[in-house]
Amino acid sequence: MTTQPVVPSFTAHNGFALPAIGLGTYGLLGDAGADAVAGGIGAGYRLVDTAFNYENEGSVGRGVAAADVPRSEVIVTTKLPGRHHPSAKARTSIEESRSRLGLDVTDLHLIHWPNPLQGEYVQAWTALVDAQSRGVVRQIGVSNFLPEHLERLEQETGVRPVVNQIEVHPYFPQEEQLAYHREHGILTEAWSPLGRARELFDEAVIHEIAAARGITTAQTVLAWHVARGTVSIPKASSLDHQVANLAAAQIVLDDAEVAAITALGRPDGRLFDADPRTHEES
């Protein structure tokens, strides 16, 4: 019997917990995508992340079903797209995602982007609150929301998100946003946690820490996320990379190492021009 890795978890304001490292699935499509998801769960992943706009909910759902792990042990996350923010569309989108995934209940459903110029994200949030009350979604959260967006949701509905999935990596460490999340008991999930991997992995500080600890550069960055209390969801299709990424959850960096990696942050550190104050997702 294979021993599963021990992965620490982080807990939100309502007691909901997420493992420190999950499996990103963007670009994992078709039968190969389903096989990669099933393999990742078999390797020890208990958090799987997808989205309506990734166009792979079906493959992710098949991978979850094929894995030899009780369904209750796996947290499946998906996201509602910008074009589905209006109330009626949001309700249908939530139901459609559940059908595509082949699940009776979605474990965690997020609003993918706030689309503030459209200004209908409270309608989408109200639909998620309703879905949770009806028992078709277990936990609800958001992605790419700024503090002002988060505050508006709670002020208008009385319900605070448990998760905010945002861009976080060493070139864009998001210290202020992470501090806000910690203060309000909101879990931070990092999308693209390895950032511009090819460029980032050439950084001397990353190489030095990796060499000193006998780990890979990717594991060094993922361990940095764990040390900061951030859930990372790196995408990996090969089992070897999946296993290596998950093993990073057990690496404990010291404060000086964490600070040295955080110091790589740049004013222009975003991966692409997607400021949540203006970005509009379709």
Secondary structure as a PSIPRED ss2 file (coil, helix, strand):
# PSIPRED VFORMAT (PSIPRED V4.0)

   1 M C   1.000  0.000  0.000
   2 T C   1.000  0.000  0.000
   3 T C   1.000  0.000  0.000
   4 Q C   1.000  0.000  0.000
   5 P C   1.000  0.000  0.000
   6 V C   1.000  0.000  0.000
   7 V C   1.000  0.000  0.000
   8 P C   1.000  0.000  0.000
   9 S E   0.000  0.000  1.000
  10 F E   0.000  0.000  1.000
  11 T E   0.000  0.000  1.000
  12 A C   1.000  0.000  0.000
  13 H C   1.000  0.000  0.000
  14 N C   1.000  0.000  0.000
  15 G C   1.000  0.000  0.000
  16 F C   1.000  0.000  0.000
  17 A E   0.000  0.000  1.000
  18 L E   0.000  0.000  1.000
  19 P E   0.000  0.000  1.000
  20 A C   1.000  0.000  0.000
  21 I E   0.000  0.000  1.000
  22 G C   1.000  0.000  0.000
  23 L E   0.000  0.000  1.000
  24 G E   0.000  0.000  1.000
  25 T C   1.000  0.000  0.000
  26 Y C   1.000  0.000  0.000
  27 G C   1.000  0.000  0.000
  28 L C   1.000  0.000  0.000
  29 L C   1.000  0.000  0.000
  30 G H   0.000  1.000  0.000
  31 D H   0.000  1.000  0.000
  32 A H   0.000  1.000  0.000
  33 G H   0.000  1.000  0.000
  34 A H   0.000  1.000  0.000
  35 D H   0.000  1.000  0.000
  36 A H   0.000  1.000  0.000
  37 V H   0.000  1.000  0.000
  38 A H   0.000  1.000  0.000
  39 G H   0.000  1.000  0.000
  40 G H   0.000  1.000  0.000
  41 I H   0.000  1.000  0.000
  42 G H   0.000  1.000  0.000
  43 A H   0.000  1.000  0.000
  44 G C   1.000  0.000  0.000
  45 Y C   1.000  0.000  0.000
  46 R C   1.000  0.000  0.000
  47 L E   0.000  0.000  1.000
  48 V E   0.000  0.000  1.000
  49 D E   0.000  0.000  1.000
  50 T C   1.000  0.000  0.000
  51 A C   1.000  0.000  0.000
  52 F H   0.000  1.000  0.000
  53 N H   0.000  1.000  0.000
  54 Y H   0.000  1.000  0.000
  55 E C   1.000  0.000  0.000
  56 N C   1.000  0.000  0.000
  57 E H   0.000  1.000  0.000
  58 G H   0.000  1.000  0.000
  59 S H   0.000  1.000  0.000
  60 V H   0.000  1.000  0.000
  61 G H   0.000  1.000  0.000
  62 R H   0.000  1.000  0.000
  63 G H   0.000  1.000  0.000
  64 V H   0.000  1.000  0.000
  65 A H   0.000  1.000  0.000
  66 A H   0.000  1.000  0.000
  67 A C   1.000  0.000  0.000
  68 D C   1.000  0.000  0.000
  69 V C   1.000  0.000  0.000
  70 P C   1.000  0.000  0.000
  71 R H   0.000  1.000  0.000
  72 S H   0.000  1.000  0.000
  73 E H   0.000  1.000  0.000
  74 V C   1.000  0.000  0.000
  75 I E   0.000  0.000  1.000
  76 V E   0.000  0.000  1.000
  77 T E   0.000  0.000  1.000
  78 T E   0.000  0.000  1.000
  79 K E   0.000  0.000  1.000
  80 L E   0.000  0.000  1.000
  81 P C   1.000  0.000  0.000
  82 G H   0.000  1.000  0.000
  83 R H   0.000  1.000  0.000
  84 H H   0.000  1.000  0.000
  85 H C   1.000  0.000  0.000
  86 P C   1.000  0.000  0.000
  87 S H   0.000  1.000  0.000
  88 A H   0.000  1.000  0.000
  89 K H   0.000  1.000  0.000
  90 A H   0.000  1.000  0.000
  91 R H   0.000  1.000  0.000
  92 T H   0.000  1.000  0.000
  93 S H   0.000  1.000  0.000
  94 I H   0.000  1.000  0.000
  95 E H   0.000  1.000  0.000
  96 E H   0.000  1.000  0.000
  97 S H   0.000  1.000  0.000
  98 R H   0.000  1.000  0.000
  99 S H   0.000  1.000  0.000
 100 R H   0.000  1.000  0.000
 101 L H   0.000  1.000  0.000
 102 G C   1.000  0.000  0.000
 103 L C   1.000  0.000  0.000
 104 D C   1.000  0.000  0.000
 105 V C   1.000  0.000  0.000
 106 T E   0.000  0.000  1.000
 107 D E   0.000  0.000  1.000
 108 L E   0.000  0.000  1.000
 109 H E   0.000  0.000  1.000
 110 L E   0.000  0.000  1.000
 111 I E   0.000  0.000  1.000
 112 H C   1.000  0.000  0.000
 113 W C   1.000  0.000  0.000
 114 P C   1.000  0.000  0.000
 115 N C   1.000  0.000  0.000
 116 P C   1.000  0.000  0.000
 117 L C   1.000  0.000  0.000
 118 Q C   1.000  0.000  0.000
 119 G C   1.000  0.000  0.000
 120 E C   1.000  0.000  0.000
 121 Y H   0.000  1.000  0.000
 122 V H   0.000  1.000  0.000
 123 Q H   0.000  1.000  0.000
 124 A H   0.000  1.000  0.000
 125 W H   0.000  1.000  0.000
 126 T H   0.000  1.000  0.000
 127 A H   0.000  1.000  0.000
 128 L H   0.000  1.000  0.000
 129 V H   0.000  1.000  0.000
 130 D H   0.000  1.000  0.000
 131 A H   0.000  1.000  0.000
 132 Q H   0.000  1.000  0.000
 133 S H   0.000  1.000  0.000
 134 R C   1.000  0.000  0.000
 135 G C   1.000  0.000  0.000
 136 V C   1.000  0.000  0.000
 137 V E   0.000  0.000  1.000
 138 R E   0.000  0.000  1.000
 139 Q E   0.000  0.000  1.000
 140 I E   0.000  0.000  1.000
 141 G E   0.000  0.000  1.000
 142 V E   0.000  0.000  1.000
 143 S E   0.000  0.000  1.000
 144 N C   1.000  0.000  0.000
 145 F C   1.000  0.000  0.000
 146 L C   1.000  0.000  0.000
 147 P H   0.000  1.000  0.000
 148 E H   0.000  1.000  0.000
 149 H H   0.000  1.000  0.000
 150 L H   0.000  1.000  0.000
 151 E H   0.000  1.000  0.000
 152 R H   0.000  1.000  0.000
 153 L H   0.000  1.000  0.000
 154 E H   0.000  1.000  0.000
 155 Q H   0.000  1.000  0.000
 156 E H   0.000  1.000  0.000
 157 T H   0.000  1.000  0.000
 158 G C   1.000  0.000  0.000
 159 V C   1.000  0.000  0.000
 160 R C   1.000  0.000  0.000
 161 P C   1.000  0.000  0.000
 162 V C   1.000  0.000  0.000
 163 V E   0.000  0.000  1.000
 164 N E   0.000  0.000  1.000
 165 Q E   0.000  0.000  1.000
 166 I E   0.000  0.000  1.000
 167 E E   0.000  0.000  1.000
 168 V C   1.000  0.000  0.000
 169 H E   0.000  0.000  1.000
 170 P C   1.000  0.000  0.000
 171 Y C   1.000  0.000  0.000
 172 F E   0.000  0.000  1.000
 173 P C   1.000  0.000  0.000
 174 Q C   1.000  0.000  0.000
 175 E H   0.000  1.000  0.000
 176 E H   0.000  1.000  0.000
 177 Q H   0.000  1.000  0.000
 178 L H   0.000  1.000  0.000
 179 A H   0.000  1.000  0.000
 180 Y H   0.000  1.000  0.000
 181 H H   0.000  1.000  0.000
 182 R H   0.000  1.000  0.000
 183 E H   0.000  1.000  0.000
 184 H H   0.000  1.000  0.000
 185 G C   1.000  0.000  0.000
 186 I C   1.000  0.000  0.000
 187 L E   0.000  0.000  1.000
 188 T E   0.000  0.000  1.000
 189 E E   0.000  0.000  1.000
 190 A E   0.000  0.000  1.000
 191 W E   0.000  0.000  1.000
 192 S C   1.000  0.000  0.000
 193 P C   1.000  0.000  0.000
 194 L C   1.000  0.000  0.000
 195 G C   1.000  0.000  0.000
 196 R C   1.000  0.000  0.000
 197 A H   0.000  1.000  0.000
 198 R H   0.000  1.000  0.000
 199 E H   0.000  1.000  0.000
 200 L H   0.000  1.000  0.000
 201 F C   1.000  0.000  0.000
 202 D C   1.000  0.000  0.000
 203 E C   1.000  0.000  0.000
 204 A H   0.000  1.000  0.000
 205 V H   0.000  1.000  0.000
 206 I H   0.000  1.000  0.000
 207 H H   0.000  1.000  0.000
 208 E H   0.000  1.000  0.000
 209 I H   0.000  1.000  0.000
 210 A H   0.000  1.000  0.000
 211 A H   0.000  1.000  0.000
 212 A H   0.000  1.000  0.000
 213 R H   0.000  1.000  0.000
 214 G C   1.000  0.000  0.000
 215 I C   1.000  0.000  0.000
 216 T C   1.000  0.000  0.000
 217 T H   0.000  1.000  0.000
 218 A H   0.000  1.000  0.000
 219 Q H   0.000  1.000  0.000
 220 T H   0.000  1.000  0.000
 221 V H   0.000  1.000  0.000
 222 L H   0.000  1.000  0.000
 223 A H   0.000  1.000  0.000
 224 W H   0.000  1.000  0.000
 225 H H   0.000  1.000  0.000
 226 V H   0.000  1.000  0.000
 227 A H   0.000  1.000  0.000
 228 R C   1.000  0.000  0.000
 229 G C   1.000  0.000  0.000
 230 T C   1.000  0.000  0.000
 231 V E   0.000  0.000  1.000
 232 S E   0.000  0.000  1.000
 233 I C   1.000  0.000  0.000
 234 P C   1.000  0.000  0.000
 235 K E   0.000  0.000  1.000
 236 A C   1.000  0.000  0.000
 237 S C   1.000  0.000  0.000
 238 S C   1.000  0.000  0.000
 239 L H   0.000  1.000  0.000
 240 D H   0.000  1.000  0.000
 241 H H   0.000  1.000  0.000
 242 Q H   0.000  1.000  0.000
 243 V H   0.000  1.000  0.000
 244 A H   0.000  1.000  0.000
 245 N H   0.000  1.000  0.000
 246 L H   0.000  1.000  0.000
 247 A H   0.000  1.000  0.000
 248 A H   0.000  1.000  0.000
 249 A H   0.000  1.000  0.000
 250 Q H   0.000  1.000  0.000
 251 I C   1.000  0.000  0.000
 252 V C   1.000  0.000  0.000
 253 L C   1.000  0.000  0.000
 254 D C   1.000  0.000  0.000
 255 D H   0.000  1.000  0.000
 256 A H   0.000  1.000  0.000
 257 E H   0.000  1.000  0.000
 258 V H   0.000  1.000  0.000
 259 A H   0.000  1.000  0.000
 260 A H   0.000  1.000  0.000
 261 I H   0.000  1.000  0.000
 262 T H   0.000  1.000  0.000
 263 A C   1.000  0.000  0.000
 264 L C   1.000  0.000  0.000
 265 G C   1.000  0.000  0.000
 266 R C   1.000  0.000  0.000
 267 P C   1.000  0.000  0.000
 268 D C   1.000  0.000  0.000
 269 G C   1.000  0.000  0.000
 270 R C   1.000  0.000  0.000
 271 L C   1.000  0.000  0.000
 272 F C   1.000  0.000  0.000
 273 D C   1.000  0.000  0.000
 274 A C   1.000  0.000  0.000
 275 D C   1.000  0.000  0.000
 276 P C   1.000  0.000  0.000
 277 R C   1.000  0.000  0.000
 278 T C   1.000  0.000  0.000
 279 H C   1.000  0.000  0.000
 280 E C   1.000  0.000  0.000
 281 E C   1.000  0.000  0.000
 282 S C   1.000  0.000  0.000
